[in-house]
Amino acid sequence: MKRTFYLLSILSRILFALLLTFDLLLFARLAGEFAVRGMEGVKSWILHAGSVGRITSESSGPGILTVQFPPAGPIYREFFIMCGVLLVLTPLSFWAGRFFRRCARQAG
């Protein structure tokens, strides 16, 4: 049992490190866009990040290519939900690492 708790504590600490790195990189990117181009830069970056892989194109005739962009509404909502989930998961993974470490010490 001690080994299981110890492995869980290591996994949750690795998850915490990855989430914290992602949080810091996301904040740095948004702050950089805001510093360079203001709110328009932040809006365009969120639209770019949210629409990657969603833009579809289809051939509607010889030599004609139709490109469809996703609507902006759901992209903003999904972005802010993702940020909220990150803000919740980061401290939870930290506390989980401490909890499992404490359980491993008590089991041994």
C-alpha positions as CSV (number, residue, x, y, z in Angstrom):
1,M,0.0,0.0,0.0
2,K,2.9,2.3,0.8
3,R,4.3,1.9,-2.7
4,T,0.9,2.7,-4.3
5,F,0.5,5.9,-2.3
6,Y,4.1,6.9,-3.1
7,L,3.5,6.3,-6.9
8,L,0.3,8.3,-6.7
9,S,2.1,11.1,-5.0
10,I,4.8,11.1,-7.8
11,L,2.1,11.1,-10.5
12,S,0.2,13.9,-9.0
13,R,3.3,16.0,-8.5
14,I,4.2,15.4,-12.2
15,L,0.7,16.5,-13.2
16,F,1.1,19.6,-11.0
17,A,4.4,20.5,-12.7
18,L,2.8,20.1,-16.1
19,L,-0.3,22.1,-15.3
20,L,1.7,24.8,-13.6
21,T,4.0,25.1,-16.7
22,F,1.0,25.2,-19.0
23,D,-0.6,27.9,-16.8
24,L,2.5,30.0,-16.8
25,L,3.0,29.7,-20.6
26,L,-0.7,30.6,-21.2
27,F,-0.4,33.6,-19.0
28,A,2.9,34.7,-20.6
29,R,1.3,34.4,-24.1
30,L,-1.8,36.3,-23.2
31,A,0.3,39.0,-21.4
32,G,2.6,39.3,-24.4
33,E,-0.3,39.7,-26.8
34,F,-1.9,42.3,-24.5
35,A,1.4,44.2,-24.2
36,V,2.0,44.2,-28.0
37,R,-1.4,44.6,-29.5
38,G,-3.8,45.2,-26.6
39,M,-7.2,43.6,-26.3
40,E,-7.5,43.0,-30.0
41,G,-4.3,40.9,-29.9
42,V,-5.7,38.9,-27.0
43,K,-9.0,38.4,-28.9
44,S,-7.3,37.4,-32.1
45,W,-5.0,34.9,-30.3
46,I,-8.0,33.3,-28.5
47,L,-9.8,33.0,-31.8
48,H,-6.7,31.5,-33.4
49,A,-6.0,29.1,-30.6
50,G,-9.7,28.0,-30.4
51,S,-10.1,27.6,-34.1
52,V,-7.0,25.5,-34.8
53,G,-8.3,22.3,-36.3
54,R,-11.8,23.6,-36.7
55,I,-11.5,25.5,-40.0
56,T,-12.9,23.4,-42.7
57,S,-12.5,23.8,-46.5
58,E,-14.3,22.0,-49.3
59,S,-14.2,22.2,-53.0
60,S,-17.5,23.5,-54.3
61,G,-16.6,23.4,-58.0
62,P,-13.6,23.5,-60.3
63,G,-11.1,26.0,-59.0
64,I,-13.4,27.1,-56.2
65,L,-12.6,26.4,-52.5
66,T,-15.0,27.3,-49.8
67,V,-13.5,27.9,-46.3
68,Q,-15.8,27.9,-43.3
69,F,-14.7,29.5,-40.0
70,P,-16.4,28.5,-36.7
71,P,-18.4,31.1,-34.9
72,A,-16.6,33.2,-32.3
73,G,-19.1,32.6,-29.4
74,P,-18.4,29.0,-28.5
75,I,-14.6,29.5,-28.8
76,Y,-14.6,32.2,-26.2
77,R,-16.8,30.1,-23.9
78,E,-14.6,27.0,-24.3
79,F,-11.4,29.1,-23.7
80,F,-12.7,30.5,-20.5
81,I,-14.0,27.1,-19.3
82,M,-10.6,25.6,-20.1
83,C,-8.9,28.4,-18.0
84,G,-11.3,27.7,-15.2
85,V,-10.6,24.0,-15.3
86,L,-6.9,24.7,-15.2
87,L,-7.2,27.0,-12.3
88,V,-9.1,24.3,-10.4
89,L,-6.9,21.3,-11.4
90,T,-3.6,22.9,-10.6
91,P,-4.1,23.3,-6.9
92,L,-6.0,20.1,-6.7
93,S,-3.0,18.2,-8.1
94,F,-0.7,19.9,-5.6
95,W,-3.0,18.9,-2.7
96,A,-3.4,15.4,-4.0
97,G,0.4,15.0,-4.1
98,R,0.7,16.2,-0.5
99,F,-2.2,13.9,0.6
100,F,-0.8,10.8,-1.1
101,R,2.7,11.5,0.3
102,R,1.1,11.8,3.8
103,C,-0.7,8.5,3.3
104,A,2.5,6.8,2.2
105,R,4.3,8.0,5.3
106,Q,1.4,6.8,7.6
107,A,1.2,3.4,5.8
108,G,4.9,2.7,6.4
